[in-house]
Amino acid sequence: MRFDISLPGQQLSFAKQIIALGKPTVVVTVSGGQLAIDSVATMGEQVAIVNAFNPCILGMKAVAAQIFGLHNRW
């Protein structure tokens, strides 16, 4: 049972460090439930957030292909 929906462990701190580099960043969340990521969403203009929810076994490979422009389903 979860009592908190914020990012677990050091994930928020890690996201802040990466975003502080000032480069375009894609934050991919993978979870089976809600996550409070509003602090990440307001960290900068060059931040994109993708919620992959709980992908299948090859789901993250598909997400990476979309992000890096290797595949365009549209």
PEBEL-V798121 format. One record per residue. N is the residue number from 1. RES is the residue in three letters. SS is DSSP state (A for helix, B for strand, O for the rest). PHI is phi as a letter, one per 20 degrees, with the letter a starting at -180 (* if undefined). Layout:
N/RES/SS/PHI, N/RES/SS/PHI
//
This chain:
1/MET/O/*, 2/ARG/O/d, 3/PHE/O/d, 4/ASP/O/b, 5/ILE/O/d, 6/SER/B/f, 7/LEU/O/f, 8/PRO/O/f, 9/GLY/O/l, 10/GLN/O/e, 11/GLN/A/f, 12/LEU/A/f, 13/SER/A/f, 14/PHE/A/f, 15/ALA/A/g, 16/LYS/A/f, 17/GLN/A/f, 18/ILE/A/f, 19/ILE/A/f, 20/ALA/O/f, 21/LEU/O/f, 22/GLY/O/m, 23/LYS/O/d, 24/PRO/O/g, 25/THR/B/c, 26/VAL/B/d, 27/VAL/B/e, 28/VAL/B/d, 29/THR/B/e, 30/VAL/B/c, 31/SER/O/b, 32/GLY/O/e, 33/GLY/O/b, 34/GLN/O/f, 35/LEU/O/c, 36/ALA/B/e, 37/ILE/O/c, 38/ASP/A/f, 39/SER/A/f, 40/VAL/A/f, 41/ALA/A/f, 42/THR/O/d, 43/MET/O/e, 44/GLY/O/r, 45/GLU/O/f, 46/GLN/O/d, 47/VAL/B/d, 48/ALA/B/d, 49/ILE/B/c, 50/VAL/B/d, 51/ASN/B/e, 52/ALA/B/e, 53/PHE/B/l, 54/ASN/O/c, 55/PRO/O/f, 56/CYS/O/f, 57/ILE/O/g, 58/LEU/O/d, 59/GLY/A/f, 60/MET/A/f, 61/LYS/A/f, 62/ALA/A/f, 63/VAL/A/f, 64/ALA/A/f, 65/ALA/A/f, 66/GLN/A/f, 67/ILE/A/f, 68/PHE/O/e, 69/GLY/O/m, 70/LEU/O/e, 71/HIS/O/b, 72/ASN/O/c, 73/ARG/O/f, 74/TRP/O/e
//
